[in-house]
Amino acid sequence: MDFLRPETLAEALALKAERPDAVPIAGGTDVMVELNFDHRRPPALLDLTRVPELQRWDEGLRIGAGVPYARIIAELGDRLPGLAMASRTVGSPQIRNRGTVGGNLGAASPAGDTHPVLLASDAVVEVASARGSRMIPATEFYLGVKRNALEQDELIVAVHLKPAAGPQQFSKVGTRNAMVIAVCSFAISLFPAEKRVGAAVGSAAPTPRRAREAEEFLASELDFSSPKPLLDSVKREFGELVSRAASPIDDVRGSAAYRKHALAVMARRTLGWAWQELIDGERACA
């Protein structure tokens, strides 16, 4: 196995064009597990840890693919609360110090913790090759189980997000509190100025996915201009619509029926938390 170690993005893209079979590695929290269990034996590894362009984020919230979860929590939690919440649920402190959102996207596992937040927050993925760069909305990035929209010679360069326009929440069910793959997960983002909601499920379908009907329902029910406590019937209907957006399977971590039930519960709770945050914010402004 060859080990390729570029020191600039241009060099990394040139190597990827020359060796499209090279597997990118940054934090290694997914790739090294596959190697250690002999589930994967690529001809080459493309180490991206020395590429400075991937380690930075800027005020426009262009987050380099190599920025680890720990930095997202510490440096961006006030502007991207949903992504910070999801990042806190990733593995252990050691994994959060190494793992990256770029790696999460590259693996494209349906159970990836950041995916629902990226979908609910209208994220855009920046990818590049020696041929040039392109922007892929998160809604078009996930193609199937562990399959994404990257071409063979492309690398994930950054994720683009806007600062949270309103309250955001993330919730995840697992067999324990730490170092666990999600049985299912859910993210919600409120956009009061646009009078709309983003909602997405994870680990409950072949790909992470938006809950479109649930979003449309809330947009028609919520009074963003004068927020008041929600009726239980609204929360219940939202939960049912979120559950309906999923198409889970039975596996060793949970049954399809349990996942649907858990998603409905998480959707109700996170909506309640986010809406109460909006109410409290309105009161504070008043």
BALOBA-1460 file (C-alpha; in Angstrom, 3 decimals):
// residues 286
<rec num="1" residu="m" x="0.000" y="0.000" z="0.000"/>
<rec num="2" residu="d" x="1.362" y="3.405" z="-1.008"/>
<rec num="3" residu="f" x="1.179" y="6.304" z="1.425"/>
<rec num="4" residu="l" x="0.838" y="9.688" z="-0.301"/>
<rec num="5" residu="r" x="1.436" y="12.815" z="1.780"/>
<rec num="6" residu="p" x="0.724" y="16.120" z="-0.035"/>
<rec num="7" residu="e" x="1.413" y="19.436" z="1.677"/>
<rec num="8" residu="t" x="-0.872" y="21.690" z="-0.405"/>
<rec num="9" residu="l" x="-4.372" y="21.322" z="-1.791"/>
<rec num="10" residu="a" x="-3.075" y="21.613" z="-5.357"/>
<rec num="11" residu="e" x="-0.666" y="18.744" z="-4.707"/>
<rec num="12" residu="a" x="-3.445" y="16.661" z="-3.135"/>
<rec num="13" residu="l" x="-5.734" y="17.196" z="-6.130"/>
<rec num="14" residu="a" x="-2.944" y="16.340" z="-8.546"/>
<rec num="15" residu="l" x="-2.239" y="13.109" z="-6.662"/>
<rec num="16" residu="k" x="-5.944" y="12.215" z="-6.591"/>
<rec num="17" residu="a" x="-6.147" y="12.794" z="-10.362"/>
<rec num="18" residu="e" x="-3.105" y="10.569" z="-10.857"/>
<rec num="19" residu="r" x="-4.276" y="7.955" z="-8.351"/>
<rec num="20" residu="p" x="-8.106" y="7.979" z="-8.250"/>
<rec num="21" residu="d" x="-7.958" y="4.699" z="-6.328"/>
<rec num="22" residu="a" x="-6.194" y="6.432" z="-3.397"/>
<rec num="23" residu="v" x="-8.426" y="6.635" z="-0.315"/>
<rec num="24" residu="p" x="-8.326" y="10.025" z="1.482"/>
<rec num="25" residu="i" x="-7.530" y="9.898" z="5.182"/>
<rec num="26" residu="a" x="-7.646" y="12.765" z="7.680"/>
<rec num="27" residu="g" x="-8.837" y="11.828" z="11.178"/>
<rec num="28" residu="g" x="-8.863" y="8.156" z="10.213"/>
<rec num="29" residu="t" x="-11.751" y="7.336" z="12.555"/>
<rec num="30" residu="d" x="-13.563" y="5.420" z="9.778"/>
<rec num="31" residu="v" x="-10.760" y="4.414" z="7.408"/>
<rec num="32" residu="m" x="-8.480" y="2.945" z="10.084"/>
<rec num="33" residu="v" x="-11.294" y="0.831" z="11.509"/>
<rec num="34" residu="e" x="-11.898" y="-0.645" z="8.046"/>
<rec num="35" residu="l" x="-8.188" y="-1.306" z="7.595"/>
<rec num="36" residu="n" x="-7.768" y="-2.846" z="11.044"/>
<rec num="37" residu="f" x="-10.649" y="-5.264" z="10.448"/>
<rec num="38" residu="d" x="-9.413" y="-5.982" z="6.914"/>
<rec num="39" residu="h" x="-12.693" y="-4.752" z="5.430"/>
<rec num="40" residu="r" x="-10.743" y="-2.574" z="3.021"/>
<rec num="41" residu="r" x="-7.278" y="-2.742" z="1.489"/>
<rec num="42" residu="p" x="-6.852" y="0.182" z="-0.927"/>
<rec num="43" residu="p" x="-3.805" y="0.452" z="-3.201"/>
<rec num="44" residu="a" x="-2.941" y="3.824" z="-1.644"/>
<rec num="45" residu="l" x="-3.836" y="6.194" z="1.183"/>
<rec num="46" residu="l" x="-3.915" y="9.945" z="0.564"/>
<rec num="47" residu="d" x="-3.015" y="11.622" z="3.845"/>
<rec num="48" residu="l" x="-4.608" y="15.088" z="4.036"/>
<rec num="49" residu="t" x="-3.456" y="16.066" z="7.524"/>
<rec num="50" residu="r" x="-0.662" y="18.334" z="6.238"/>
<rec num="51" residu="v" x="-2.872" y="20.324" z="3.836"/>
<rec num="52" residu="p" x="-3.377" y="23.702" z="5.579"/>
<rec num="53" residu="e" x="-6.237" y="24.776" z="3.310"/>
<rec num="54" residu="l" x="-8.387" y="21.989" z="4.759"/>
<rec num="55" residu="q" x="-7.705" y="22.915" z="8.397"/>
<rec num="56" residu="r" x="-9.255" y="26.407" z="8.348"/>
<rec num="57" residu="w" x="-12.676" y="27.979" z="8.600"/>
<rec num="58" residu="d" x="-13.558" y="31.572" z="7.801"/>
<rec num="59" residu="e" x="-16.143" y="34.111" z="8.935"/>
<rec num="60" residu="g" x="-18.354" y="33.241" z="5.973"/>
<rec num="61" residu="l" x="-18.626" y="29.805" z="7.638"/>
<rec num="62" residu="r" x="-16.756" y="27.951" z="4.977"/>
<rec num="63" residu="i" x="-15.511" y="25.082" z="7.131"/>
<rec num="64" residu="g" x="-12.500" y="23.185" z="5.822"/>
<rec num="65" residu="a" x="-13.025" y="19.451" z="5.462"/>
<rec num="66" residu="g" x="-10.161" y="18.803" z="7.909"/>
<rec num="67" residu="v" x="-11.520" y="20.882" z="10.807"/>
<rec num="68" residu="p" x="-12.161" y="18.392" z="13.648"/>
<rec num="69" residu="y" x="-15.341" y="18.133" z="15.689"/>
<rec num="70" residu="a" x="-13.610" y="19.466" z="18.801"/>
<rec num="71" residu="r" x="-12.879" y="22.759" z="17.059"/>
<rec num="72" residu="i" x="-16.423" y="23.026" z="15.717"/>
<rec num="73" residu="i" x="-17.704" y="22.689" z="19.281"/>
<rec num="74" residu="a" x="-15.212" y="25.162" z="20.757"/>
<rec num="75" residu="e" x="-15.015" y="27.734" z="17.966"/>
<rec num="76" residu="l" x="-18.345" y="27.590" z="16.123"/>
<rec num="77" residu="g" x="-20.875" y="26.493" z="18.729"/>
<rec num="78" residu="d" x="-22.403" y="29.965" z="19.037"/>
<rec num="79" residu="r" x="-22.950" y="30.320" z="15.277"/>
<rec num="80" residu="l" x="-23.769" y="26.711" z="14.402"/>
<rec num="81" residu="p" x="-25.442" y="25.275" z="17.515"/>
<rec num="82" residu="g" x="-27.007" y="22.312" z="15.720"/>
<rec num="83" residu="l" x="-23.712" y="21.173" z="14.237"/>
<rec num="84" residu="a" x="-22.006" y="21.626" z="17.614"/>
<rec num="85" residu="m" x="-24.708" y="19.524" z="19.314"/>
<rec num="86" residu="a" x="-24.234" y="16.717" z="16.798"/>
<rec num="87" residu="s" x="-20.454" y="16.977" z="17.103"/>
<rec num="88" residu="r" x="-20.674" y="16.508" z="20.878"/>
<rec num="89" residu="t" x="-22.345" y="13.121" z="20.356"/>
<rec num="90" residu="v" x="-19.533" y="11.778" z="18.160"/>
<rec num="91" residu="g" x="-17.555" y="9.048" z="19.920"/>
<rec num="92" residu="s" x="-15.118" y="9.997" z="22.662"/>
<rec num="93" residu="p" x="-12.997" y="13.135" z="23.187"/>
<rec num="94" residu="q" x="-10.146" y="11.406" z="21.355"/>
<rec num="95" residu="i" x="-12.355" y="10.755" z="18.329"/>
<rec num="96" residu="r" x="-13.742" y="14.300" z="18.391"/>
<rec num="97" residu="n" x="-10.171" y="15.598" z="18.344"/>
<rec num="98" residu="r" x="-9.438" y="13.609" z="15.188"/>
<rec num="99" residu="g" x="-12.721" y="13.074" z="13.320"/>
<rec num="100" residu="t" x="-13.991" y="15.659" z="10.817"/>
<rec num="101" residu="v" x="-17.215" y="16.632" z="9.092"/>
<rec num="102" residu="g" x="-15.404" y="16.091" z="5.799"/>
<rec num="103" residu="g" x="-14.707" y="12.516" z="6.829"/>
<rec num="104" residu="n" x="-18.327" y="12.038" z="7.877"/>
<rec num="105" residu="l" x="-19.433" y="13.212" z="4.429"/>
<rec num="106" residu="g" x="-16.868" y="11.063" z="2.649"/>
<rec num="107" residu="a" x="-17.963" y="7.911" z="4.474"/>
<rec num="108" residu="a" x="-21.625" y="8.757" z="3.676"/>
<rec num="109" residu="s" x="-22.874" y="6.325" z="6.295"/>
<rec num="110" residu="p" x="-26.636" y="6.690" z="6.872"/>
<rec num="111" residu="a" x="-25.795" y="6.770" z="10.603"/>
<rec num="112" residu="g" x="-23.332" y="9.673" z="10.376"/>
<rec num="113" residu="d" x="-24.104" y="12.101" z="13.186"/>
<rec num="114" residu="t" x="-23.664" y="15.380" z="11.316"/>
<rec num="115" residu="h" x="-25.753" y="14.506" z="8.259"/>
<rec num="116" residu="p" x="-29.220" y="15.431" z="9.599"/>
<rec num="117" residu="v" x="-27.919" y="18.816" z="10.790"/>
<rec num="118" residu="l" x="-26.288" y="19.560" z="7.443"/>
<rec num="119" residu="l" x="-29.529" y="18.729" z="5.646"/>
<rec num="120" residu="a" x="-31.779" y="20.690" z="8.008"/>
<rec num="121" residu="s" x="-29.421" y="23.693" z="7.838"/>
<rec num="122" residu="d" x="-29.211" y="23.846" z="4.022"/>
<rec num="123" residu="a" x="-25.497" y="23.033" z="3.910"/>
<rec num="124" residu="v" x="-23.588" y="22.990" z="0.643"/>
<rec num="125" residu="v" x="-20.584" y="20.720" z="0.092"/>
<rec num="126" residu="e" x="-17.609" y="22.112" z="-1.827"/>
<rec num="127" residu="v" x="-15.680" y="19.484" z="-3.766"/>
<rec num="128" residu="a" x="-12.661" y="19.918" z="-6.024"/>
<rec num="129" residu="s" x="-10.430" y="18.113" z="-8.476"/>
<rec num="130" residu="a" x="-7.583" y="19.078" z="-10.774"/>
<rec num="131" residu="r" x="-10.362" y="19.943" z="-13.263"/>
<rec num="132" residu="g" x="-11.920" y="22.566" z="-10.974"/>
<rec num="133" residu="s" x="-14.387" y="22.850" z="-8.104"/>
<rec num="134" residu="r" x="-18.149" y="22.538" z="-7.763"/>
<rec num="135" residu="m" x="-20.792" y="23.057" z="-5.090"/>
<rec num="136" residu="i" x="-23.207" y="20.255" z="-4.182"/>
<rec num="137" residu="p" x="-26.238" y="20.933" z="-1.950"/>
<rec num="138" residu="a" x="-26.331" y="18.446" z="0.925"/>
<rec num="139" residu="t" x="-29.717" y="17.253" z="-0.349"/>
<rec num="140" residu="e" x="-27.989" y="16.006" z="-3.525"/>
<rec num="141" residu="f" x="-24.824" y="14.656" z="-1.929"/>
<rec num="142" residu="y" x="-26.064" y="11.349" z="-0.473"/>
<rec num="143" residu="l" x="-26.777" y="8.762" z="-3.187"/>
<rec num="144" residu="g" x="-27.093" y="5.519" z="-1.224"/>
<rec num="145" residu="v" x="-25.646" y="3.479" z="1.611"/>
<rec num="146" residu="k" x="-22.043" y="4.732" z="1.886"/>
<rec num="147" residu="r" x="-22.304" y="6.292" z="-1.576"/>
<rec num="148" residu="n" x="-21.942" y="9.995" z="-2.288"/>
<rec num="149" residu="a" x="-21.841" y="12.326" z="-5.278"/>
<rec num="150" residu="l" x="-18.045" y="12.567" z="-5.528"/>
<rec num="151" residu="e" x="-16.354" y="11.724" z="-8.818"/>
<rec num="152" residu="q" x="-13.318" y="9.428" z="-8.598"/>
<rec num="153" residu="d" x="-10.829" y="12.276" z="-8.855"/>
<rec num="154" residu="e" x="-12.588" y="14.643" z="-6.429"/>
<rec num="155" residu="l" x="-11.944" y="15.503" z="-2.798"/>
<rec num="156" residu="i" x="-14.238" y="17.170" z="-0.277"/>
<rec num="157" residu="v" x="-12.723" y="20.583" z="0.391"/>
<rec num="158" residu="a" x="-15.202" y="22.373" z="2.649"/>
<rec num="159" residu="v" x="-18.749" y="22.635" z="3.934"/>
<rec num="160" residu="h" x="-20.609" y="25.916" z="3.549"/>
<rec num="161" residu="l" x="-23.225" y="26.920" z="6.124"/>
<rec num="162" residu="k" x="-24.946" y="30.134" z="7.085"/>
<rec num="163" residu="p" x="-24.977" y="31.220" z="10.739"/>
<rec num="164" residu="a" x="-28.049" y="29.843" z="12.488"/>
<rec num="165" residu="a" x="-31.018" y="32.043" z="11.622"/>
<rec num="166" residu="g" x="-32.974" y="30.717" z="14.598"/>
<rec num="167" residu="p" x="-32.986" y="27.908" z="17.164"/>
<rec num="168" residu="q" x="-31.507" y="24.543" z="16.189"/>
<rec num="169" residu="q" x="-31.711" y="21.185" z="17.925"/>
<rec num="170" residu="f" x="-30.268" y="17.716" z="17.442"/>
<rec num="171" residu="s" x="-31.210" y="14.441" z="19.119"/>
<rec num="172" residu="k" x="-29.837" y="10.930" z="18.823"/>
<rec num="173" residu="v" x="-30.801" y="7.527" z="20.206"/>
<rec num="174" residu="g" x="-28.086" y="4.976" z="20.890"/>
<rec num="175" residu="t" x="-27.477" y="1.934" z="23.033"/>
<rec num="176" residu="r" x="-25.416" y="4.083" z="25.428"/>
<rec num="177" residu="n" x="-24.441" y="7.727" z="25.861"/>
<rec num="178" residu="a" x="-20.908" y="7.673" z="24.425"/>
<rec num="179" residu="m" x="-18.928" y="6.027" z="21.608"/>
<rec num="180" residu="v" x="-22.038" y="4.657" z="19.940"/>
<rec num="181" residu="i" x="-23.468" y="4.529" z="16.425"/>
<rec num="182" residu="a" x="-26.893" y="6.143" z="16.238"/>
<rec num="183" residu="v" x="-29.916" y="3.863" z="16.209"/>
<rec num="184" residu="c" x="-31.608" y="6.924" z="14.718"/>
<rec num="185" residu="s" x="-31.163" y="10.677" z="14.871"/>
<rec num="186" residu="f" x="-33.028" y="13.872" z="14.090"/>
<rec num="187" residu="a" x="-32.224" y="17.541" z="13.515"/>
<rec num="188" residu="i" x="-34.419" y="20.624" z="13.285"/>
<rec num="189" residu="s" x="-33.605" y="24.219" z="12.294"/>
<rec num="190" residu="l" x="-36.015" y="27.138" z="12.563"/>
<rec num="191" residu="f" x="-35.823" y="30.010" z="10.071"/>
<rec num="192" residu="p" x="-38.146" y="32.659" z="11.612"/>
<rec num="193" residu="a" x="-37.423" y="35.397" z="9.055"/>
<rec num="194" residu="e" x="-38.317" y="33.012" z="6.216"/>
<rec num="195" residu="k" x="-41.171" y="31.407" z="8.170"/>
<rec num="196" residu="r" x="-39.936" y="27.916" z="7.455"/>
<rec num="197" residu="v" x="-38.407" y="24.866" z="9.126"/>
<rec num="198" residu="g" x="-35.668" y="22.406" z="8.186"/>
<rec num="199" residu="a" x="-36.009" y="18.849" z="9.493"/>
<rec num="200" residu="a" x="-33.991" y="15.725" z="8.701"/>
<rec num="201" residu="v" x="-33.590" y="12.142" z="9.893"/>
<rec num="202" residu="g" x="-30.490" y="9.963" z="10.153"/>
<rec num="203" residu="s" x="-29.859" y="6.227" z="10.498"/>
<rec num="204" residu="a" x="-33.430" y="5.522" z="9.428"/>
<rec num="205" residu="a" x="-33.206" y="5.120" z="5.634"/>
<rec num="206" residu="p" x="-30.593" y="4.178" z="3.004"/>
<rec num="207" residu="t" x="-29.438" y="7.806" z="3.161"/>
<rec num="208" residu="p" x="-29.964" y="10.699" z="5.558"/>
<rec num="209" residu="r" x="-33.019" y="12.566" z="4.305"/>
<rec num="210" residu="r" x="-35.152" y="15.660" z="4.742"/>
<rec num="211" residu="a" x="-38.637" y="15.250" z="6.213"/>
<rec num="212" residu="r" x="-40.335" y="17.427" z="3.613"/>
<rec num="213" residu="e" x="-43.977" y="16.860" z="4.589"/>
<rec num="214" residu="a" x="-43.152" y="17.593" z="8.218"/>
<rec num="215" residu="e" x="-41.397" y="20.820" z="7.207"/>
<rec num="216" residu="e" x="-44.362" y="21.960" z="5.102"/>
<rec num="217" residu="f" x="-46.802" y="21.126" z="7.886"/>
<rec num="218" residu="l" x="-44.944" y="23.258" z="10.426"/>
<rec num="219" residu="a" x="-44.538" y="26.140" z="7.991"/>
<rec num="220" residu="s" x="-48.329" y="26.277" z="7.731"/>
<rec num="221" residu="e" x="-48.951" y="25.876" z="11.480"/>
<rec num="222" residu="l" x="-46.339" y="28.004" z="13.227"/>
<rec num="223" residu="d" x="-46.823" y="31.694" z="13.931"/>
<rec num="224" residu="f" x="-43.265" y="32.980" z="13.698"/>
<rec num="225" residu="s" x="-44.282" y="36.616" z="14.023"/>
<rec num="226" residu="s" x="-45.862" y="36.095" z="17.451"/>
<rec num="227" residu="p" x="-44.678" y="32.739" z="18.848"/>
<rec num="228" residu="k" x="-46.871" y="31.161" z="21.510"/>
<rec num="229" residu="p" x="-46.739" y="27.751" z="23.214"/>
<rec num="230" residu="l" x="-47.494" y="24.946" z="20.772"/>
<rec num="231" residu="l" x="-50.538" y="22.731" z="20.914"/>
<rec num="232" residu="d" x="-49.779" y="19.088" z="21.675"/>
<rec num="233" residu="s" x="-51.696" y="18.148" z="18.534"/>
<rec num="234" residu="v" x="-49.205" y="20.100" z="16.406"/>
<rec num="235" residu="k" x="-46.243" y="18.365" z="18.028"/>
<rec num="236" residu="r" x="-47.864" y="14.945" z="17.601"/>
<rec num="237" residu="e" x="-48.674" y="15.505" z="13.938"/>
<rec num="238" residu="f" x="-45.150" y="16.766" z="13.299"/>
<rec num="239" residu="g" x="-43.730" y="13.668" z="14.980"/>
<rec num="240" residu="e" x="-45.897" y="11.371" z="12.875"/>
<rec num="241" residu="l" x="-44.859" y="13.113" z="9.654"/>
<rec num="242" residu="v" x="-41.182" y="12.839" z="10.603"/>
<rec num="243" residu="s" x="-41.660" y="9.148" z="11.360"/>
<rec num="244" residu="r" x="-43.347" y="8.704" z="7.986"/>
<rec num="245" residu="a" x="-40.338" y="10.223" z="6.206"/>
<rec num="246" residu="a" x="-38.154" y="7.340" z="7.375"/>
<rec num="247" residu="s" x="-37.803" y="3.910" z="5.775"/>
<rec num="248" residu="p" x="-35.737" y="2.050" z="8.386"/>
<rec num="249" residu="i" x="-34.712" y="-1.592" z="8.612"/>
<rec num="250" residu="d" x="-34.425" y="-4.121" z="11.414"/>
<rec num="251" residu="d" x="-30.812" y="-4.687" z="12.461"/>
<rec num="252" residu="v" x="-28.720" y="-5.528" z="15.521"/>
<rec num="253" residu="r" x="-29.084" y="-1.982" z="16.877"/>
<rec num="254" residu="g" x="-32.870" y="-1.702" z="16.681"/>
<rec num="255" residu="s" x="-36.028" y="-2.617" z="14.843"/>
<rec num="256" residu="a" x="-37.678" y="-0.552" z="12.135"/>
<rec num="257" residu="a" x="-40.723" y="-0.073" z="14.363"/>
<rec num="258" residu="y" x="-38.581" y="1.211" z="17.230"/>
<rec num="259" residu="r" x="-36.760" y="3.638" z="14.965"/>
<rec num="260" residu="k" x="-40.030" y="5.087" z="13.687"/>
<rec num="261" residu="h" x="-41.344" y="5.459" z="17.229"/>
<rec num="262" residu="a" x="-38.103" y="7.044" z="18.453"/>
<rec num="263" residu="l" x="-38.040" y="9.521" z="15.562"/>
<rec num="264" residu="a" x="-41.585" y="10.661" z="16.375"/>
<rec num="265" residu="v" x="-40.613" y="11.202" z="20.019"/>
<rec num="266" residu="m" x="-37.391" y="13.041" z="19.153"/>
<rec num="267" residu="a" x="-39.200" y="15.244" z="16.628"/>
<rec num="268" residu="r" x="-41.807" y="16.270" z="19.207"/>
<rec num="269" residu="r" x="-39.217" y="17.004" z="21.859"/>
<rec num="270" residu="t" x="-36.763" y="18.911" z="19.676"/>
<rec num="271" residu="l" x="-39.565" y="20.987" z="18.178"/>
<rec num="272" residu="g" x="-40.703" y="21.862" z="21.701"/>
<rec num="273" residu="w" x="-37.173" y="22.843" z="22.763"/>
<rec num="274" residu="a" x="-36.503" y="24.908" z="19.655"/>
<rec num="275" residu="w" x="-39.871" y="26.661" z="19.769"/>
<rec num="276" residu="q" x="-39.503" y="27.460" z="23.465"/>
<rec num="277" residu="e" x="-36.082" y="28.918" z="22.721"/>
<rec num="278" residu="l" x="-37.689" y="31.138" z="20.101"/>
<rec num="279" residu="i" x="-40.398" y="32.239" z="22.556"/>
<rec num="280" residu="d" x="-37.798" y="33.012" z="25.227"/>
<rec num="281" residu="g" x="-35.739" y="34.951" z="22.699"/>
<rec num="282" residu="e" x="-38.760" y="37.046" z="21.731"/>
<rec num="283" residu="r" x="-39.420" y="37.790" z="25.383"/>
<rec num="284" residu="a" x="-35.799" y="38.811" z="25.912"/>
<rec num="285" residu="c" x="-35.982" y="41.163" z="22.930"/>
<rec num="286" residu="a" x="-39.236" y="42.641" z="24.206"/>
